[in-house]
Amino acid sequence: TEELRTLEYSQRLRDRQRNVMVPAAGSVGDALYFGAAKGGAQALARDAGRIEVGALADLVAIDTTDPA
Protein backbone atom coordinates (compact mmCIF):
# COMPACT_ATOMS: atom_id res chain seq x y z
CA THR A 1 0.00 0.00 0.00
CA GLU A 2 2.74 2.43 0.90
CA GLU A 3 4.51 1.81 -2.41
CA LEU A 4 1.30 2.60 -4.33
CA ARG A 5 0.80 5.76 -2.31
CA THR A 6 4.38 6.84 -3.02
CA LEU A 7 3.98 6.13 -6.74
CA GLU A 8 0.81 8.23 -6.96
CA TYR A 9 2.34 11.05 -4.90
CA SER A 10 5.48 11.16 -7.06
CA GLN A 11 3.34 11.44 -10.20
CA ARG A 12 1.38 14.29 -8.63
CA LEU A 13 4.62 16.10 -7.81
CA ARG A 14 6.01 15.53 -11.31
CA ASP A 15 2.88 16.78 -13.10
CA ARG A 16 1.83 19.31 -10.44
CA GLN A 17 -1.78 18.19 -10.57
CA ARG A 18 -4.08 15.65 -8.94
CA ASN A 19 -5.51 12.38 -10.28
CA VAL A 20 -2.78 11.95 -12.90
CA MET A 21 -2.88 8.14 -12.83
CA VAL A 22 -6.52 7.70 -13.88
CA PRO A 23 -8.99 8.79 -16.57
CA ALA A 24 -10.98 11.98 -15.96
CA ALA A 25 -13.72 10.58 -13.71
CA GLY A 26 -11.94 7.52 -12.30
CA SER A 27 -10.81 6.62 -8.80
CA VAL A 28 -7.08 6.78 -8.01
CA GLY A 29 -7.43 4.03 -5.39
CA ASP A 30 -9.23 1.70 -7.78
CA ALA A 31 -6.74 2.31 -10.58
CA LEU A 32 -3.73 1.68 -8.33
CA TYR A 33 -5.20 -1.41 -6.67
CA PHE A 34 -6.41 -3.10 -9.84
CA GLY A 35 -3.22 -2.19 -11.69
CA ALA A 36 -1.14 -3.78 -8.93
CA ALA A 37 -3.37 -6.87 -8.82
CA LYS A 38 -3.21 -7.29 -12.58
CA GLY A 39 0.56 -6.80 -12.63
CA GLY A 40 1.04 -9.31 -9.82
CA ALA A 41 -1.02 -11.90 -11.66
CA GLN A 42 0.93 -11.26 -14.85
CA ALA A 43 4.26 -11.61 -13.00
CA LEU A 44 3.14 -14.97 -11.60
CA ALA A 45 1.71 -16.09 -14.96
CA ARG A 46 -1.68 -16.70 -13.34
CA ASP A 47 -5.21 -16.00 -14.44
CA ALA A 48 -5.93 -13.79 -11.44
CA GLY A 49 -5.83 -10.16 -10.36
CA ARG A 50 -9.49 -9.32 -10.73
CA ILE A 51 -12.74 -9.52 -8.81
CA GLU A 52 -15.57 -10.82 -10.98
CA VAL A 53 -18.17 -13.56 -11.15
CA GLY A 54 -16.57 -16.97 -11.63
CA ALA A 55 -13.03 -15.87 -10.69
CA LEU A 56 -11.23 -17.30 -7.68
CA ALA A 57 -10.57 -14.77 -4.92
CA ASP A 58 -9.33 -14.40 -1.35
CA LEU A 59 -11.41 -11.65 0.22
CA VAL A 60 -11.85 -10.36 3.75
CA ALA A 61 -14.88 -8.43 4.97
CA ILE A 62 -14.36 -6.28 8.07
CA ASP A 63 -17.26 -4.93 10.10
CA THR A 64 -15.98 -1.57 11.34
CA THR A 65 -19.10 -1.01 13.47
CA ASP A 66 -18.37 -3.95 15.81
CA PRO A 67 -15.19 -3.67 17.94
CA ALA A 68 -15.13 -7.44 18.61
C-alpha positions as CSV (number, residue, x, y, z in Angstrom):
1,T,0.0,0.0,0.0
2,E,2.7,2.4,0.9
3,E,4.5,1.8,-2.4
4,L,1.3,2.6,-4.3
5,R,0.8,5.8,-2.3
6,T,4.4,6.8,-3.0
7,L,4.0,6.1,-6.7
8,E,0.8,8.2,-7.0
9,Y,2.3,11.0,-4.9
10,S,5.5,11.2,-7.1
11,Q,3.3,11.4,-10.2
12,R,1.4,14.3,-8.6
13,L,4.6,16.1,-7.8
14,R,6.0,15.5,-11.3
15,D,2.9,16.8,-13.1
16,R,1.8,19.3,-10.4
17,Q,-1.8,18.2,-10.6
18,R,-4.1,15.6,-8.9
19,N,-5.5,12.4,-10.3
20,V,-2.8,12.0,-12.9
21,M,-2.9,8.1,-12.8
22,V,-6.5,7.7,-13.9
23,P,-9.0,8.8,-16.6
24,A,-11.0,12.0,-16.0
25,A,-13.7,10.6,-13.7
26,G,-11.9,7.5,-12.3
27,S,-10.8,6.6,-8.8
28,V,-7.1,6.8,-8.0
29,G,-7.4,4.0,-5.4
30,D,-9.2,1.7,-7.8
31,A,-6.7,2.3,-10.6
32,L,-3.7,1.7,-8.3
33,Y,-5.2,-1.4,-6.7
34,F,-6.4,-3.1,-9.8
35,G,-3.2,-2.2,-11.7
36,A,-1.1,-3.8,-8.9
37,A,-3.4,-6.9,-8.8
38,K,-3.2,-7.3,-12.6
39,G,0.6,-6.8,-12.6
40,G,1.0,-9.3,-9.8
41,A,-1.0,-11.9,-11.7
42,Q,0.9,-11.3,-14.8
43,A,4.3,-11.6,-13.0
44,L,3.1,-15.0,-11.6
45,A,1.7,-16.1,-15.0
46,R,-1.7,-16.7,-13.3
47,D,-5.2,-16.0,-14.4
48,A,-5.9,-13.8,-11.4
49,G,-5.8,-10.2,-10.4
50,R,-9.5,-9.3,-10.7
51,I,-12.7,-9.5,-8.8
52,E,-15.6,-10.8,-11.0
53,V,-18.2,-13.6,-11.1
54,G,-16.6,-17.0,-11.6
55,A,-13.0,-15.9,-10.7
56,L,-11.2,-17.3,-7.7
57,A,-10.6,-14.8,-4.9
58,D,-9.3,-14.4,-1.4
59,L,-11.4,-11.7,0.2
60,V,-11.8,-10.4,3.7
61,A,-14.9,-8.4,5.0
62,I,-14.4,-6.3,8.1
63,D,-17.3,-4.9,10.1
64,T,-16.0,-1.6,11.3
65,T,-19.1,-1.0,13.5
66,D,-18.4,-3.9,15.8
67,P,-15.2,-3.7,17.9
68,A,-15.1,-7.4,18.6
